[in-house]
Amino acid sequence: MKNSYKGSRKIHFDYHTPPDFQEVASGFEPEILMKDLAEVGCELINFFAKDLFGNCYWDTKVGHKHPYLKRDLLKEVTEASKKYGIKVVAYYNVMDLYNVQVHPEWKHRGCKEVQNSEGDYVCLNSPWLEKVLLPELREISSYEIDGIFFDFLYFHQPCFCKWCEQKFLSEFGYEIPKDTKSKEWQAYTKWLRKRGSETVEKVCKTIHEVNPNILVGINWAYVQRQPERPPDSVGFITLDINETDCASLNASYYAKYLRMLNKPFDIMTTRFLHWWGDWSLKPVVTMEHECATILANGGLCIIGDHFYINGKHEKEVLSSISRVFDFISKRERILDGASSIPFIAILHATENSYVKGNGILADETSTRGAHKLLLECNFHFDILNEERLANNISDYSLVIIPEQMNLPETLIAKIKDYVKKGGKLLLSYDSSAEEVLEAQWINELLGVSLKHKENSKLGYIVPEVLALQKDLPKMPIFCRSNFVNVEEKTAKTLASKLEAYVIKTSKQGWEEWLGAGVGSPIFDKKTPIVTANKFGNGEVVFVGCEIFKSYFEYNDWTLKTIVRNAINLLIPEKIIEVSSPYPLEVTLLKKEESYLINLINWHSERAYKAPIRAENLSRMNNVTVTLTLDRVPKQVIMHPNDEEHKAEWQWNSNKLKIRISGLHVHSILEIRT
């Protein structure tokens, strides 16, 4: 690897083997494995060094080797890999259930007052770190590996073990709080996250003292649920996306954020239909669709697989993966080194998201809602944290702040300056931010006065201007959401709110069922709910309800249409517009002097139960892409280039218009200027 992390033809082999399984690695043949991997074009494998049960797969002098393993699997794999030019990343699971049993005093401890705080794994604040983790890492790092992939090397639940209690008490002078709504709780969760960062630095230092060329990646760290800045000592960001709902949607969501962190990152999808829970095999087109989504958003791909209990691999699975690798190889060269062109920015504010979550894992609901909504409207956009947005805000045509009003003063100043100079802002109400509703920047920027939130989580939006009414039914638009009272100052009303009819229940049952009349609109009182305000040379649209959270939870197409119309009102002239019969994911990238437009077919299957996937994709015709250019392009190339896949283009008055037919899974338009 030599301090670089590249390539999208990678396979992760899972091998969590309970300690009483006598067949462990009885049929494992590293030479055959590497030969088969080389034949399908694999460049790198994640190979188990330590599983979640705490079993080591190398000849350790300090750890617990699997009791029935008589071989040094890590050594065998690294030696065989050299012959075939395949890189090896060692997988290390931090849960260590073996040491939980041997040293119960090292175990993570929850408490009954804090929900979902129990967990059966070691605590990173316990002596396990110095007595087990670091010594084992010194051993692993002496092997000829290219990287280490850590699972669970972060705090993801509050812990009340004696080690955490002692350390916290010594620093703060009081015990770990049990009230998750208190300021003391926020202090505790910040402390725990800080301890996690210190642990990562200590781990990386230990590894790099042995071999400075080993790259470190930590599964699920530094993504939106833990949006910390990745340290320089971490070489790559990685996660195995949740596939229990929609793998491609999750891949897109995370990649649009990770590509803005200036670190190489890969996203792992699996060959299984239900993530790690079975031994099934996805259709090849499903894996292609997931990998296309990762590639189009600047990521690298890994495909997850299992070894059988005896250590053998399934060649039929490799045959399917080989076809996916062929799909990848036709695209990765074109996309390598490309970067996203700024257009629309969605903010995912770190501290605001932590406060709305449990303080250790951030609340992502509104960000996810904004992502899904914009994706389905064929918009190109990025997801950024506060730091990235503050540093790059002037590059964007529109900034969307979905239900995040607890913002740092430095970012507020940047946002005000951005809008004053002509920027466009779409901001929605955050019910967790009651204390900032009367802040001066709110009044100035939004041109409204905001009061307390409504008790009812039901209401109606009634568009009052033609631009907001487009493609909506001519009726009040129902919305399950927290609402805020809006009073205009300098803003003008784009949409009004109608109250929902509610009653105090008499506990007879059925009263909250909407068919009984509860929730009906009250027509005799209208108040502003969507407003537009001129601020300097720019404009701000404010939505006085949690519309993105509501869209995420209820998938109401009318709410999506309202937001789409508001975006079109703010930025009628766009750098890129895409029209298609069905939703496409669109990304606009720049590579040297070329524009790269990625179009991913989202006409997926329907199901009564998750997961949702692309299984039988029909070729899509009548797709039109319009790109704003300041000069006629030298060439427009369609990738892949085949007889069923065509693009016709014309350029007129700074507009490049491309008509596409035969789009199947993923097309790349390369526009050379």
NORHUQUI-V216420 format. One record per residue. N is the residue number from 1. PSI is psi in whole degrees, 0 to 359 (NA if undefined). Layout:
BEGIN
n->(N:N)
psi->(PSI:PSI)
END
This chain:
BEGIN
n->(1:2:3:4:5:6:7:8:9:10:11:12:13:14:15:16:17:18:19:20:21:22:23:24:25:26:27:28:29:30:31:32:33:34:35:36:37:38:39:40:41:42:43:44:45:46:47:48:49:50:51:52:53:54:55:56:57:58:59:60:61:62:63:64:65:66:67:68:69:70:71:72:73:74:75:76:77:78:79:80:81:82:83:84:85:86:87:88:89:90:91:92:93:94:95:96:97:98:99:100:101:102:103:104:105:106:107:108:109:110:111:112:113:114:115:116:117:118:119:120:121:122:123:124:125:126:127:128:129:130:131:132:133:134:135:136:137:138:139:140:141:142:143:144:145:146:147:148:149:150:151:152:153:154:155:156:157:158:159:160:161:162:163:164:165:166:167:168:169:170:171:172:173:174:175:176:177:178:179:180:181:182:183:184:185:186:187:188:189:190:191:192:193:194:195:196:197:198:199:200:201:202:203:204:205:206:207:208:209:210:211:212:213:214:215:216:217:218:219:220:221:222:223:224:225:226:227:228:229:230:231:232:233:234:235:236:237:238:239:240:241:242:243:244:245:246:247:248:249:250:251:252:253:254:255:256:257:258:259:260:261:262:263:264:265:266:267:268:269:270:271:272:273:274:275:276:277:278:279:280:281:282:283:284:285:286:287:288:289:290:291:292:293:294:295:296:297:298:299:300:301:302:303:304:305:306:307:308:309:310:311:312:313:314:315:316:317:318:319:320:321:322:323:324:325:326:327:328:329:330:331:332:333:334:335:336:337:338:339:340:341:342:343:344:345:346:347:348:349:350:351:352:353:354:355:356:357:358:359:360:361:362:363:364:365:366:367:368:369:370:371:372:373:374:375:376:377:378:379:380:381:382:383:384:385:386:387:388:389:390:391:392:393:394:395:396:397:398:399:400:401:402:403:404:405:406:407:408:409:410:411:412:413:414:415:416:417:418:419:420:421:422:423:424:425:426:427:428:429:430:431:432:433:434:435:436:437:438:439:440:441:442:443:444:445:446:447:448:449:450:451:452:453:454:455:456:457:458:459:460:461:462:463:464:465:466:467:468:469:470:471:472:473:474:475:476:477:478:479:480:481:482:483:484:485:486:487:488:489:490:491:492:493:494:495:496:497:498:499:500:501:502:503:504:505:506:507:508:509:510:511:512:513:514:515:516:517:518:519:520:521:522:523:524:525:526:527:528:529:530:531:532:533:534:535:536:537:538:539:540:541:542:543:544:545:546:547:548:549:550:551:552:553:554:555:556:557:558:559:560:561:562:563:564:565:566:567:568:569:570:571:572:573:574:575:576:577:578:579:580:581:582:583:584:585:586:587:588:589:590:591:592:593:594:595:596:597:598:599:600:601:602:603:604:605:606:607:608:609:610:611:612:613:614:615:616:617:618:619:620:621:622:623:624:625:626:627:628:629:630:631:632:633:634:635:636:637:638:639:640:641:642:643:644:645:646:647:648:649:650:651:652:653:654:655:656:657:658:659:660:661:662:663:664:665:666:667:668:669:670:671:672:673)
psi->(318:56:22:156:104:175:141:13:78:152:135:123:110:143:54:112:111:149:343:9:106:341:4:122:18:335:14:127:94:323:315:319:310:323:315:321:318:324:331:0:17:137:334:145:145:119:139:126:323:133:178:336:350:10:131:147:25:170:84:143:347:341:193:103:147:129:338:9:120:12:164:89:321:319:316:319:315:325:317:329:329:320:329:6:30:131:154:126:125:130:131:120:129:352:319:67:338:311:340:322:318:324:76:339:346:356:143:140:127:187:153:334:338:113:146:37:352:148:142:80:169:153:135:343:356:172:347:325:309:330:337:300:303:317:320:323:328:323:311:320:345:347:159:71:161:339:171:129:113:138:130:27:60:162:124:358:149:145:139:27:167:333:317:316:315:314:318:317:320:332:325:342:5:162:162:125:158:355:106:355:359:161:327:325:318:322:319:313:324:319:316:320:322:318:323:317:320:323:316:316:320:319:312:320:317:315:313:342:330:314:104:347:355:125:141:133:145:115:125:0:146:11:187:333:345:70:57:163:124:132:161:332:340:123:332:156:143:150:147:104:147:121:11:350:285:107:316:321:317:319:316:314:310:320:323:338:313:330:347:4:359:37:144:142:148:154:128:125:166:171:359:151:330:52:225:6:358:186:25:176:122:155:149:320:330:313:323:317:317:317:323:319:319:311:316:340:18:9:172:156:142:140:125:143:169:145:150:168:328:4:359:158:159:114:332:325:316:328:317:316:326:319:324:319:323:318:316:316:335:351:327:325:320:320:343:126:359:152:154:137:125:132:287:133:132:125:133:94:125:296:320:318:325:317:321:340:217:10:338:316:135:157:124:3:308:322:317:319:317:319:309:319:311:324:316:345:10:29:145:132:164:158:125:149:178:316:313:321:316:321:340:11:325:345:345:143:332:138:130:126:97:102:49:93:352:85:150:150:323:320:321:317:320:318:315:317:320:312:319:327:7:3:162:137:134:118:138:159:141:109:348:359:40:325:345:1:330:17:151:321:330:310:317:310:315:338:29:166:129:137:187:156:157:152:325:140:29:146:180:143:129:103:136:348:151:321:330:345:347:128:14:150:147:71:162:137:115:141:123:109:159:136:159:150:125:128:124:143:280:350:162:153:128:330:147:163:138:138:153:140:121:155:160:127:143:8:29:351:154:356:332:0:126:332:342:4:342:130:354:148:144:113:347:7:115:141:156:147:327:124:158:136:132:130:108:231:0:190:144:129:128:133:118:32:169:72:327:320:316:320:320:319:330:350:41:116:332:325:319:319:321:313:316:316:322:320:315:330:320:319:77:329:123:150:329:137:139:129:131:155:327:162:141:148:132:129:140:116:161:135:109:241:12:145:141:114:117:132:119:126:122:23:80:177:166:149:150:334:149:159:158:134:163:111:318:79:123:149:136:131:178:41:130:130:129:121:131:122:150:358:158:135:152:326:144:119:135:129:135:156:105:173:329:357:107:153:129:140:156:152:131:125:54:16:123:119:125:128:129:141:151:18:124:271:307:127:146:123:117:117:109:125:NA)
END
